[in-house]
C-alpha cells in the first residue's frame, strides 16, 4: 500500500490577472489535505478508483463517461502511468479522500490529482520531481478549469509559497516572517471554469479597461512579494485591500464575500480579500496571533460556513 497526500492552497494576491500574464502569489494550506491510497487488487480486476467522500466507485475505463470529476481522476491515473512507462493493464485499487471543500478556491481538484500522482509513483517504485508532478497535474487542471493559469498545481506540488507568472516563472520563496491567514468560506460554490470564462468575455469586449485592472493587480503582487520577503505584514495587508478593489471592479466579488471581508477588517485584520475565482468560495484575512481568534469569530458571526486559520512560513 502506498499513500500520497497534498495540501490545499489559497491565492494570496493576483487571481484572474495571472491568466493574462501578470504575477500572482499562492501559499499552501496545510490544515486541509487530499489523500490517495494505492493498493494491489485481485488479478483480473483492473484499475478501480473509489472516491470515498462521494461513495462512488468506477473502473478506469469508465471514468470518462461518469462525470467531469471521474474523468479528471482517470486522466490523472493514465497520464501518470504513461509518464512512468507503464500501461493501464494493472490491477490496482485507488482510494481518494479529501478534507478540502470543493468549489471554494482551495485547490481541491489539483490537490486530489497531486495525491494520486504521488501515491501511484510510490506504489510503482518510480520517482518524479515536484516539477514533474506539477506538470502532470496541470494536464488534469485543463479538464477541470478549461484555461487554468497553472498556479494551483505549482503551489500544491511544491508545498511552499510561490511567486508565479504563467509560462515564465514559478519561484518558491520564504517570507521574512511567518504570518497567519483566516480563511472564511461563504458556503456558495464557485466554478473557476465559469468565472474565468466570464472574465474573458469581459476582457474581449473591453480589453483596455481590463488590461489596466490586470496591470494594476500585477504591480500590487510585485510589491507584495517584496513586503513578504521583508516581513512587512502591514504593507501586505494594505496591498490585499487594494487587490480586492481591483477584483471588485472586474465583477468577481459578491455580496457574501464583501460581507465577510468587511467583518474581518472590522475585527482587526490587517487586510482581506477574496481568494480564487470569486463570486463565492473563500475570502482570506491577514491576521496575527493577537487578532486571529477575534477575526475568526467575526467571520462566523457574519455567516461564514466554516473558518480555517492557517500559519504560513
Secondary structure, DSSP 8 states (H G I E B T S, - for coil): -EEEEEEEEEEEE-TTGGGGT--EEEEEEEEEEEEEEEEE--TT--EEEEETTTTEEEEGGGHHHH-HHHHHHHHHHHHHHHHTT--S---EEEEEEE-S-TTSSS-HHHHHHHHHHHHHHHHTT----HHHHHHHHHHHHHHHHSS--SHHHHHHHHTS-EEEETTTEEEE---SS-EEEEEEE-S----HHHHHHHHHHHHHH-HHHHHHHHHHHHHHHHHHHHHHHHT-HHHHHHHHHHHHHHHHHTT---HHHHHHHHHHHHTT-SEEEEESS-SSSEEEEEE-TTTHHHHHHHHHHTT-SEEEEEEE-
